[in-house]
Amino acid sequence: MRSVGKPVNGFRKKDRIQRTLDRLYGMAFVCASYVYAKRLRSCTRMGIDLPDRQFRTNLDRLPDCDDVEKIELLAVGRRAVRRGELDAVILNASGQRGSIAVYNALFQKYKLINKQAAQEGLELYAEMWDDAKENPGKHPNIDRLMLVVAEDMTLVGKINGKYAS
């Protein structure tokens, strides 16, 4: 702190000063709780205060998507199985409205779904993500995000027939 011209009060140990400097310059002290908190803060850029461990609570915090009828997903990139072809369609129907909200929020923020966007999407799914890990195939929209993270794929979306922009 002294080296950047800020007063240091009460720091007696050199490692505390170094830790403070590291945080000041963005080289954060890494522990499990810090990594989780950093992911939570990254979700606030989507207009979410903090993702909760309840999917329903996270849905209430997402941007409105009543005008979205469907989202068409196209796989792109070298790891895509069917490159450039229609991968899936998520309709705004009962049972898929939550996925419409999550995917719409991700496309609004990132314009496409890459590994980082998929990770944020999985955190928004909260307890549903845990269920999808235990029961593969039960939640195909969550499985798709897990595949994007695992295979480092990219999904491009067409919302109501128009590419996300």
N, C-alpha and C positions, 0 to 999 in steps of 0.2 A: 504494500500500500504506500509505503514511504517513497518507493521508486517512481510511482505515478503521481506523487504530490498530494496524497491524501493522508490525513493524520491517522496514526495508529494509537488507539487507546486500549490498554488492557491486554494486548497480545504479548505474552512472554515467551511462547514457544515458536521457534522458527517454522515448524511444519504448519502451524495454524496460519501464519502469515502467508506461507506459500499456497496453502489451500484457498485462502481468501483471494490471492492474486489469480490463481487458476480459475476460480469462479468469475472473477472480474473480467478476465479475457475470454470467457466462454469455454474453457477447458474444464468441464465440470468434474467434480469428485464423483466417481461412479460407484453406485451400489444399487441393489435391486429396487429399492423404493424410489431412488432417483430416476432410474430408467422408466419406471411406470409413470412417475409424475411428469416426466418430459413428454411421454406419449399423450398423457391426458391434456397437457397444455397445448400440444399440437392440434388437438381436436377443437380447441376453442376458436381456431381460425374459421371453422365452419359455422360459427354462431352457437356453439354448444358451450355452456358454462364448464362443466366437467362431465365426462361420460360416467354414468352410473352403472352399477352392476345389474340394473334392471332394464331390459330392452324397451319396455313400454315408456319408461321415463325418458330414455334417450330419444325415442320417436317424437315425443312432445316438444323436444328442443330443436328438432331438425326443421329446415325451411319447408314451407308449404308446397305440396306437390299435387294438389287436386286437379290441376289442368293436365297432368301427365297421364296419357292413356296407356302408353306402352314404352318400354325401353328395349331396343334391339342391341344385342351385344355381338361384336365382331372381334375375333381373336386375331392379333397381329404379332409380328416379331418372329424370330427364328425358332422359338420354342413352341409356337402354336401348332396344334395338331392339324386343324383345318384352316390354314392361314388365309385370312381375308373373307372367309365364308361366314354366314350367319351362325353364331355359336349358340345363342339362346334368345328367347323373347320373354320378358317379364311384363305381364299384363297387370293393369291396375284393377285387380279383382280381389275378392275376399280371400284371405290367406297369403296374399302377396303384396299387400299395401305397405307393409313394413319394409320389404325389400325394395319396393319402388322408392320409398323415402330415403333409404340408405344409399342406393345407387345414384339417385338424383342428386343428393348432397355431395357425393364423391365427384360426380361429373361436373357439378357447378364449381367445385373447388379446383380440381385437377385437370379437367377437360378430357382425361382418359384415366383408366385404372391401371396403375403400375404397382410395383411391389409395396411402395410406401402408402399409396392410397388404399390398397387392399388391406394392409395391416390396420389402418385407421377404421376401415369398414368393419373388420372383425371385432375390434374393440367396441364399436357401437352396437354390435349384435349382443354383447354381454353374455348372459347365461345361455342364450341360444347357441352361441359359439361352442360352449362346453358340451351341449347336447349334440351338436353336429360332429364334434370330435369323437364322441362315444358311439354315435350311430351314423356312420357314413352313408350318404344317399338320402337321409331323411330330410335334410335341408339343402337342396341343390344350389341355391343362390349363395349360401355360406360356403358350401363345398367348392364352388367356383372361385371365391375369393381366396380360400386356402390353397387352391391349385395355383393361382396367380403368384402367391407368396412363395410356395415351394418350388415352382418351375421358373420363376422370374419372367412370367409372361406379361403381355399388355393387352387390355381390352379397350376397344373404342366403342362408344355408345351412340346410338341414334335415338333421340328422345322425340317421340311423335313424328318419326320420319326424317328428322333433321339431326345432323351430327352435332354433338355437344360442343358448344363454343363459348 
